[in-house]
């Protein structure tokens, strides 16, 4: 079956093409790209105003299978991927059990083959069970189909473990992907340390918590000749460390996500304030509540549970209000104990 995509903007970096063209598809192959192509019996699909480009690749996804299928599966994750134009994804190893052996890797690949949607590239764990104690069998993971290793969700626990991982991965031409975070500096932090986090009562994480681990791994990449990828950078000090490492022509790569690029702390401030305003408005409009006593607002920002307090007072039985706002969920409930404190 032939189809002719007519009048779309073709973006093809490999061939240096960016403009309005027609694309002729014959079966599962692109037969021709050019201006004003003849239909010649093909089904014509007008796509003016749309972009035609190679499929995107997402190198950092969580398919959650095996073990956390209530969150996601390989089938649902790859369906979401192709719906958004992603034809290949690389999945993190923090499944249950962890992808630290060939059996789990092969299961993921089989599930991907059954779904027959986006291509799936498994990423194995650096350490067994992601416990940061014992190096996983990297040769076994490579042979089973893993394209990289990481303990994502956690940093590689120690410098010696990171060194050994880089030494082994260099033998198989695999990168080690690092979730840069010094746990002792991060503590219970939930947002970048600074005036915005302080004004919202959020526990801060200094940028140095990320940069310290990045700097350690960049030095180890120089020492071992291994390939390290610094994932989801969010601190300028990390960017500077990567820039310096690249100046020495190390095997070093990095990525910055869209969320970090959007001035994250200011967005958090705006969304949290809107959520609280929404909750107060709900309280005022609810027959059971007046603004004057204590209500606890639990706001889910990323992975952090933030507790905010503001006034509200009950006229009757305890009431609760739940209202979604953007990617945050705010739950407001009456705290009757406040009356006892005032008494």
N, C-alpha and C positions, 0 to 999 in steps of 0.2 A: 504494500500500500504506500502510495506517495502522498505527501502533504507539503504544501507550499505556505510557509509563514511569510506574509506579505507586509512589507513596510515597517518592520520593527527596527529598533536601534540595536545593532549588533556590536557587542563589546567582546573582542577576542584578543587579549593581550599577547598570546603566543604568536599571532600573525600580524600584530600591530594594526588591528582593524577597530575602528570606533566610528560608526556612522549609520545612516539609514540604508538597509539592504533587505533583500529577500533571502530566505533560507529554504532550500529544497531538501526534504527528508525522504529517503527511500528506505522503507523498512526501519531498521535500527541504526542507519548510517546517515550522516549529513552528506548529501550528494554534491551540492553546489551552494555557494554563497555569492551573491552579486546583486546588481541593481536591475530592476524590471525583468526578472526572470519569467519565462513562459511557463504557464501552468502545465501544459502538455498532459492533460488527463489527471493531474494531481488535485487533491482536495485543497481548495484555497482557504486559508485561515487569516483574516485581516488582524494584524497585531500592532497597528499604528499606536504609538504612545507607550508601548511596552518594550522591555529590554530583553534581548536574547543573548545569553552568555553561557560560558561553560559552567557546569555545576559547581557550587561552592563546596568547600571542605571544612568541617568543624573539627578541630583537633583536640577539643576538650569537652566531651559530653559524659553524662552519667546515665547509662542505660539500666542500671540497678538490678539487672537479672544476672545471676541467680540471687535469690534470698530476699529481695525487696520489691517483689512484683506489685505490691500495693501502691508503689510510687511510680514505677515505669517498667516496661519490658523491652526487649530488643525489638519486638514487632511494633509496639506503639511509638517507641523512640525513633525508629527509622521511618515510620509513617509520617511523624511530625517533621522529620528532616526533609524528606522529599517534598512535602507540602510547602516548605519554605525555600525550596531550590537547592538544598544541600544533598549532593549525591554520594557523599562519603563522610563518615564520622569516625573519630578515634575515641574509644570509651575508656574511662578511668577504671582502676582495678578495685575500688572500695565497694565491692559486692559482698554478699554473705553466702558462702565463704569468699574470702579475698581471692582475686585472680593472681595467685602466686605459684600456680602449677599448671601443667599442660592440660589436665582434665577440665579445669574451669575455662581455660582459653578455648579449647575445642568445643565446649558446650556453647559458648557465646558465638563462635563462628557457625556452628550448626543452626542455631536459632536465627542468625542473620541470613543463612542460606534458605531456611524455611520461609522467612518473611519475604525474601527476594525483592527488597526495596533498595535502600542505600547500601553502599559497601561499608562494611564495619572492620575497622582496624583495632584489635584489642591492644591495650597497654597493660603490661604486667606490673606487679608490685616490686619495689626495691627490696623490701624485707618480708620475711615470712609472716603472714598475718598482719602486715603493716604495723608490727609491734616495735620496729626500730632496733631489733636485737640481732637477728641473724639474717644474712644475705639470702635472698631467694635464689633459686637455681636459674640464673639468667640464660644459660645455654639451653635449658629445657624450654623456657618461655619463648625464646627466639625460634627454636625448632617447631614449636606448636603454632606460631603465627603472630606473636607479639611484635610490635614495631618499635616499642620504647618501654622504659620502666619509670615508675614514679610511686611515691607513697602519698599521692595527692589527697588533700584534706588535712594532711600532716606534713611537716618538713621531714627530710631524712634526718633521723634523730641525732646522729653524731658525725663528727668530721671523719672519723676512721671508716664508718659505714659508707659515707659519701665517697670517700677515696676508693674503697674497694669496688663500689658500684661503678664508678667511672673507669676503673682499670678493666673490669670485666666487660662492660658495654663497649669499650673501645675495640675489643677483640671481635665484636659482632656488628660493628658499625651501627650501633643503636644510641640514641640520645637518652640521657637521664633528665627527666622533667622535674623541676623543683618547685614545690609549694613553699615559698620563702616566708618563714615566720619563726622568730625566736620565742618559744613558749614562755620563757621567764619574763620577757619584756611585754609580751602580749597580755598575759594574765587573763583577766575577765573582760578585756576591752572589746568593744563592738563597733567603733568608728575611729577614723583618724583623729589623733590627739590634736586639739586646737580649740580656738574660741567657740566654734560652732558646736562641737561635742560638749564642751563645758557648759555652754548656755542652755543646752537641752538636758543636762544631767546624765549624759552618756559617758561610760567609761572609755577613755581614749587608748589608742594603740599608737605609739610613736613610729614614725617612718623608719627609724633605725631598726626596729624589730624585723622588718622585711629586708633592709639593706645588709644587715649583718650576715644573714644566711646567704644572700646572693653573693656578697663579697667572698665568703668562705668557699662557695662552690666554684666561683670564677678562678680563684687561686688554685683550687684543686684540679680544675680543668687544665690549667697551665702546667701543673705538676705531672698529671697523668696522660695528657694528650687526649682525654676523653671529651665527649660532646655533651654540654649541659644546656638545657633550655630553661630560662627563668619564666615561669608562668605568671599570668595575670598581675603584672606590676601595677603598683598604685602609689609609689613614693618616688619623689624626684631623686633621692639619694640612691635608690636602686637603679634608676635610669642612668645616673652618672657612673655607677659601678659597671654597668653593662657597656656603656660607651667607652670607658677606659679599657675594659677587657677586649672589646672589638678592635681597639687601636693596636693591640698586640697580635691581631689575626688569630685569636683562639677559635676553637670550634664552639661558638657561643651564639645562641639565638634567644629571642624573648618575645613576649606578646603583651599587648595592652588591650583590655576588653573595652567594649563600648561603655559599660557602666563606669569604669574608672575614668574614662575620657569625658564624662559629663559632670565634672565637679561634684563628686559623690556626696561630700559632706553638706554642701548647700542643698542638694536635692533631698537628703534625709531631713534636714531642718524644715524645708518647705512642706514635705509630706507629713511629717509628724505633727506639725502645727495644724495642718488642715484636718488631720484625723481627730485631734483634740477638739478643734472647733466644731467638727461634725458631731462628736460625742456630746459636747455641751448642748448643741442645738437639739439633739435627740432627747436629752434629759429634760430640757425646758418644754419640749412639745409632748412629753409623756405625762399622762395624767397622774402617774404614781410618784413623779419626781419633781422637785423644785431645786433650783440651783441654790445651795447653801450648806450642804453637808459634804461628806467625803465619798468619792467614788474612785476606784482604781481603774486606770486605763492601761491595758496591756497591748503594746504595739509591737508587731513583728516586723523588724527592719532587717532584711537579709536573714541572717541566722541568729539574730540577737533578740532577746526578749527585754523590752524596755518598759519600765513601770513609771507612769506619770500619775500625779494626783491633782485633782481639782475639786471644787465644791459641788455638792448636791445633797439634797435632803429628801427623805422618804415621807410620804403622807400615809402610806399603807404598808402592805407586805413588801418584802424585798423583791426588787424587779431587776431584770437584766435586759440589756439592749445589745444587739450585735449588728454591725453595719460594715460592709466592705468599702474600702476606698483605695483605688488604684491597686498597687501590689501590696498594700498594707491591710491588715485586718485589725480592727479595734473592737475590744470587748469592754463594755462598761457594766459594772455591777455595784449595787449599794453595799456599803460596809456598815452594818448596824452597830459594830463595836464602837464606832466613833461616838455614838450617843452615850455609851457607858463611860467613855473617857471624859466627856464633857460634864457628866453628872457628878 
